[in-house]
């Protein structure tokens, strides 16, 4: 549930960044275009999925740790879609996040 929530939120962030990188005719079109509307809709959907997970008995401490996988997904998707470099520091951060998730969930 939380992995799906984080993945949906990561794709929402990609849409919002894509829209922010584009030139718009007006301020209104900058905020009212399909990428922004769908991006915020996906963010809302991700939030609903996370809330649903919490109502099914997942503790807040566990849910927030599981949702941190979204940080990793955003870094990877940014590298794929926007050709952003995965620097040594980013890779080290990704490894630490994944290690932290594994340690927390296995402990």
C-alpha positions as CSV (number, residue, x, y, z in Angstrom):
1,X,0.0,0.0,0.0
2,X,2.7,2.5,1.0
3,X,5.0,1.5,-1.9
4,X,2.1,2.2,-4.3
5,X,1.5,5.5,-2.5
6,X,5.1,6.6,-2.8
7,X,5.3,5.5,-6.5
8,X,2.2,7.5,-7.4
9,X,3.6,10.5,-5.6
10,X,6.9,10.1,-7.4
11,X,5.2,10.2,-10.8
12,X,3.2,13.1,-9.7
13,X,6.4,15.0,-8.9
14,X,7.7,14.2,-12.3
15,X,4.6,15.7,-14.0
16,X,4.8,18.8,-11.8
17,X,8.5,19.3,-12.6
18,X,7.9,18.7,-16.3
19,X,5.2,21.4,-16.2
20,X,7.5,23.8,-14.3
21,X,10.2,23.4,-16.9
22,X,7.9,24.5,-19.7
23,X,7.2,28.0,-20.9
24,X,3.6,29.0,-20.4
25,X,1.6,31.8,-22.1
26,X,0.1,33.1,-18.9
27,X,0.2,32.6,-15.1
28,X,-3.2,31.0,-15.4
29,X,-2.0,28.4,-17.9
30,X,1.1,27.8,-15.8
31,X,-1.1,26.4,-13.0
32,X,-4.1,25.2,-15.0
33,X,-2.7,22.7,-17.5
34,X,-3.1,19.0,-17.6
35,X,0.3,18.2,-16.1
36,X,-0.4,20.2,-13.0
37,X,-3.9,19.1,-12.6
38,X,-3.1,15.4,-13.1
39,X,0.1,15.8,-10.9
40,X,-1.9,17.2,-8.0
41,X,-4.6,14.6,-8.6
42,X,-2.0,11.8,-8.3
43,X,-0.6,13.4,-5.1
44,X,-4.1,13.3,-3.6
45,X,-4.5,9.7,-4.7
46,X,-1.2,8.8,-3.1
47,X,-2.3,10.5,0.1
48,X,-5.6,8.6,0.1
49,X,-3.7,5.3,-0.3
50,X,-1.4,6.1,2.6
51,X,-4.4,7.1,4.8
52,X,-6.1,3.8,3.8
53,X,-3.0,1.9,4.8
54,X,-3.0,3.6,8.2
55,X,-6.7,2.7,8.7
56,X,-5.8,-0.9,8.1
57,X,-3.6,-1.0,11.1
58,X,-0.2,0.1,9.9
59,X,1.6,2.1,12.6
60,X,2.7,5.6,11.8
61,X,6.3,4.8,12.5
62,X,6.3,2.0,10.0
63,X,4.3,3.8,7.4
64,X,6.6,6.8,7.3
65,X,9.6,4.6,6.9
66,X,8.0,2.7,4.0
67,X,7.0,5.9,2.3
68,X,10.6,7.1,2.2
69,X,11.1,4.8,-0.8
70,X,9.5,7.7,-2.7
71,X,12.8,9.6,-2.3
72,X,14.6,6.8,-4.1
73,X,12.0,6.6,-6.8
74,X,12.2,10.4,-7.5
75,X,16.0,10.2,-7.8
76,X,15.8,7.3,-10.3
77,X,12.9,8.8,-12.3
78,X,14.7,12.2,-12.5
79,X,17.7,10.4,-13.9
80,X,15.5,8.6,-16.5
81,X,13.2,11.4,-17.6
82,X,15.2,14.5,-17.0
83,X,18.7,13.1,-17.5
84,X,19.8,14.3,-14.1
85,X,23.0,12.8,-12.9
86,X,23.1,10.3,-10.1
87,X,26.1,11.6,-8.3
88,X,28.1,9.6,-5.8
89,X,26.3,11.4,-3.0
90,X,22.9,10.6,-4.4
91,X,23.8,7.0,-4.8
92,X,25.2,6.9,-1.3
93,X,22.0,8.5,0.0
94,X,19.8,5.9,-1.9
95,X,21.9,3.1,-0.5
96,X,21.5,4.5,3.0
97,X,17.7,4.9,2.6
98,X,17.2,1.4,1.3
99,X,19.5,0.0,4.1
100,X,17.5,2.0,6.7
101,X,14.2,0.7,5.3
102,X,15.5,-2.9,5.4
103,X,16.9,-2.6,8.9
104,X,13.8,-1.0,10.3
105,X,11.5,-3.6,8.7
106,X,13.6,-6.6,9.7
107,X,14.2,-5.5,13.2
